[in-house]
Amino acid sequence: MLTNPDNRLAFTVDELAEAAGISRAKAYADIASGKIPARRSDRRILVPVEAARAWLASLPPAFECE
């Protein structure tokens, strides 16, 4: 789960990538494709914490158990 110890409202792309364990390029690609909802503040891209959590929850399970 993406942790938010400072009760922040949003992650930068670099913070999201680090917290989720994905590359910066993958984070940008998923934002560009609309998979991760993001907002722009001037030149900075911000991902709301709840949007990041929803994106993570929407990913398929790593293994399907029968």
C-alpha positions, 0 to 999 in steps of 0.5 A, spaced: 500 500 500 502 506 498 504 510 505 503 517 506 506 518 513 505 526 512 498 526 510 500 529 504 494 531 499 499 529 493 505 525 490 510 528 485 511 523 479 518 521 482 515 520 489 509 516 486 514 511 482 518 510 489 512 509 493 509 504 488 516 501 486 515 502 479 520 506 474 519 514 473 518 512 466 513 507 467 509 512 472 509 518 466 507 513 461 501 511 466 499 518 467 500 520 460 495 514 458 490 516 463 491 510 468 493 514 473 489 520 474 494 526 475 493 534 475 498 539 473 500 545 477 504 550 473 510 545 471 509 540 476 505 534 475 501 531 482 498 525 483 492 525 488 494 520 494 487 517 493 488 517 486 494 513 487 491 508 491 485 507 487 490 506 481 494 500 485 488 497 487 485 497 480 491 493 478 490 485 477 493 480 482 500 478 481 497 470 481 491 467 480 489 462 485 484 457 484 
